[in-house]
Amino acid sequence: MERRGSERVCVRLPVEAERDGRPVWVDLETVDLSAGGLSVEALSGAGPAGRFEWLSLSLPDGDPVKILAERAESAANAARAAYRIKYIYPRDRRRYESFVSAQLGRA
């Protein structure tokens, strides 16, 4: 069993998955977030199936955060997947980590 190193917070946010710079799944939502990973769920049909995905996460403060994510595990439900964060642009990382920290403070 994989052990997660970061505390997670349940939060629902819209997500788009991109491949080759084009959206490929747009009906996605986060299930939970942490500093090192996130879980997403497809709201209709199956979710992304690749090992690596560029995910654009819509934070409430405006611009999306772009995350290069590596699939960590798949749930029994094909619509859900957990990802490790491999890369976030530095300006996006600050916003993402601030958002996660604020949500953890409310939990």
C-alpha positions in Angstrom: 0.0 0.0 0.0 1.3 3.4 -0.9 1.7 5.9 2.0 0.9 9.5 1.3 3.3 12.0 2.7 1.0 15.0 2.8 -2.3 15.7 4.5 -5.2 15.9 2.0 -8.2 18.1 2.1 -11.5 17.3 0.4 -12.3 20.1 -2.1 -14.2 20.1 -5.4 -12.7 22.3 -8.2 -13.0 22.1 -12.0 -10.1 20.5 -13.9 -9.2 20.2 -17.5 -6.7 17.5 -18.8 -4.5 18.5 -21.7 -2.5 16.5 -24.2 -0.4 18.2 -26.9 -1.7 21.6 -25.7 -5.4 20.7 -26.3 -8.1 19.9 -23.8 -8.9 16.2 -23.9 -11.2 15.8 -20.9 -13.1 18.8 -19.7 -15.7 17.3 -17.4 -13.4 16.6 -14.5 -13.4 17.7 -10.8 -10.9 17.3 -8.0 -11.9 15.0 -5.1 -9.0 16.0 -2.8 -5.8 17.9 -2.8 -2.5 17.9 -1.0 0.9 19.7 -1.4 2.2 16.6 -3.3 -0.8 15.2 -5.1 -4.5 15.3 -6.0 -7.3 13.0 -6.9 -9.7 13.7 -9.8 -13.0 12.3 -10.9 -14.7 12.4 -14.3 -18.2 13.7 -14.0 -19.3 11.8 -17.1 -17.6 8.7 -18.6 -14.1 7.5 -17.9 -11.3 9.9 -16.8 -7.8 10.4 -18.2 -6.0 7.2 -18.8 -2.4 8.3 -19.5 0.5 7.9 -17.1 1.3 11.7 -17.3 -1.3 14.4 -17.8 -1.1 18.2 -17.8 -4.0 19.2 -15.5 -5.4 22.8 -15.4 -6.9 23.3 -12.0 -9.3 26.2 -11.6 -8.7 27.9 -8.3 -11.3 30.4 -7.0 -8.8 33.3 -7.3 -8.8 33.3 -11.1 -6.3 31.9 -13.5 -5.9 28.1 -13.7 -2.9 26.4 -12.1 -1.1 24.1 -14.6 0.2 20.8 -13.1 2.2 18.0 -14.7 0.9 15.0 -12.8 1.9 11.4 -12.8 -0.8 8.8 -12.2 -0.2 7.2 -8.8 -3.1 4.8 -8.6 -6.5 4.1 -10.1 -9.6 3.4 -8.0 -11.8 0.5 -8.7 -14.1 3.2 -10.3 -12.6 4.0 -13.7 -13.8 7.6 -13.3 -11.3 8.3 -10.5 -7.6 8.6 -10.5 -4.9 9.8 -8.0 -1.9 11.7 -9.2 1.5 12.8 -7.8 2.5 16.3 -8.7 5.7 16.2 -10.9 5.9 19.9 -11.8 4.1 23.1 -11.3 5.3 26.4 -12.8 6.8 28.5 -9.9 4.1 31.2 -9.9 1.4 28.5 -10.0 3.1 26.5 -7.2 2.9 29.4 -4.8 -0.8 29.9 -5.5 -1.6 26.2 -5.3 0.3 25.7 -2.0 -1.3 28.8 -0.5 -4.7 27.5 -1.5 -4.1 24.0 -0.1 -2.7 25.4 3.2 -5.7 27.7 3.6 -8.1 24.8 3.0 -6.2 22.6 5.5 -6.5 25.4 8.1 -10.3 25.3 7.7 -10.6 21.5 7.9 
